[in-house]
Amino acid sequence: MNTKTMRAAVCVRAGGPEVLEIRELPVPAVRAGWSLVQVRGAGLNRSELRTRQGHSPDVRFPRVLGIECVGTVAASTDPRIPDGTTVAAMMGEMGRAFDGGYAEYALLPNPLLMPVATTLPWDVLAALPETYLTAQGALDALSIGPGSTGRLLIRGGTSSVGLAAAAIATAHGVAVAATTRRPEKAAALTGHVLIDDGGPLTGLSELWPEGPDWVLDLVGARTAVDSLHLVRRGGTVCVAGSLSGWLIPDFEPIAKIPSGTKLTAFHSNDHQGATDVLQRIVDDVEAGGYHPHLDRVFPLDAIAAAHRYMENDEAAGKLVVLP
């Protein structure tokens, strides 16, 4: 019988940040196809906030939330990933169908484990997996890469994914403009800053009279149709976020999508287990190509405060918890 215990932040029921309680739990027992990871850091995500609020109907409480983490393998069942390997993991129903990264240890399916070689500190490494893999995937969906030339508008620019996408695109040489609803967050943005107050997006036509070549829309449902009319005719809009919800009401594609303009999407599940992509991102960060926007680091004991900070939309960048 396993008598070793660990500390974990348990979401005991749907509700406010106070439903996240620090508890002593048994360290999970290893089983075939799953390996035990000692969690060294976990990025926080708004999807965890929505799960905590009760908006994930398939999630049963109590549950240890956390759709991503980084750490070291404590007990491996995969000979390709021996004990002691530095790994990252994300998605694959982490923190939803099974306990996730808000704990000192996490038992994770082997296909989710991404071994990485790195000298980055844990807080910086923890800021990368979900955020930068999503940003990279969205830019790939827009066909933006090294040597690209053109104009990119990022809606929801002060989100962690928005800041990551801006950093990567700028490193490629792309001209970037980004929106924020909060003028006090404008200092966190690089490139051109546009204030999105819910009305027409002012300043874009003066900046780029022909419109941007690409729009990365991280706001989602509220702005997607507007983005289709902001991008130049024949340009591409990628929806890769849901800051304003999931569904576009009364969406009629033929009426709403200008002829020749392209609409695509990216979901971070598409990059779960993408070791090669993550390693490339880690290498770029280590080489100084760009720097993660790490807003605040919280200890596990302060997980409720971290969720309150996230829920109040105070962050301009990534939030990380260190067990």
Secondary structure by P-SEA (a helix, b strand, c coil): cccbbbbbbccccccccccbbbbbbccccccccbbbbcccbbbbcaaaaaaaacccccccccccccccbbbbbcccccccccccccccccccccccccccccccccccccccbbbbbccccaaaaaacaaaaaaaaaaaaaaccccccbbbbbbcccccaaaaaaaaaaaaabbbbbbbbcccccccccccbbbbbcccccccccccccccccccccccccccaaaaaaaccccbbbbbccccccccccccccccccccccccccccccccccaaaaaaaaaaaaaaccccccccccccccaaaaaaaaaaacccccbbbbcc
